[in-house]
Amino acid sequence: MILLKQKRRTPSPRCISARRDRFVFVKDVREQLIAMIAHLEVTIDYPEEDIEDVTSQEVREQLQPILKAMDDLLSTANTGRLIRDGITTVIVGRPNAGKSSLMNALIARKPRYRNGYSWYDTGQH
């Protein structure tokens, strides 16, 4: 049986980009919600001022795109988890059935040979 375990020590560029995008999204949503809350509070606290009232329909219209974007972000959470954590996989088979060849093809890496046995260099010794 061949065991191969590899963890990235640094996040992949794709992972870094996704994190940056999520951070920007959360920051934008937070700012939009704070602005909405501020407008609502001003309307409630100062009814005598000449400030346009906020209707429930306007609040719904402002929240719809935010809720849609949050749903889209949540729908990609499992994919992101797979990219970050990887998948546990076992390759089982009889001797000389091609397990090593399959592993070579999957990881696109040439095996190292020591004493007639192939070992996969994972960078962890």
Buried (B, 14 or more C-beta within 10 A) or exposed (E): EEEBEEEEEEEEEEBEEBEEEBEEBEEEBEEBEEEBEEBEEEBEEEEEEEEEEBEEEEEEEBBEEBEEEBEEBEEEEEEBEEBBEEEEEEBEEEEEEEBBEEBBEEEEEEBEEEEEEEEBEEEEE
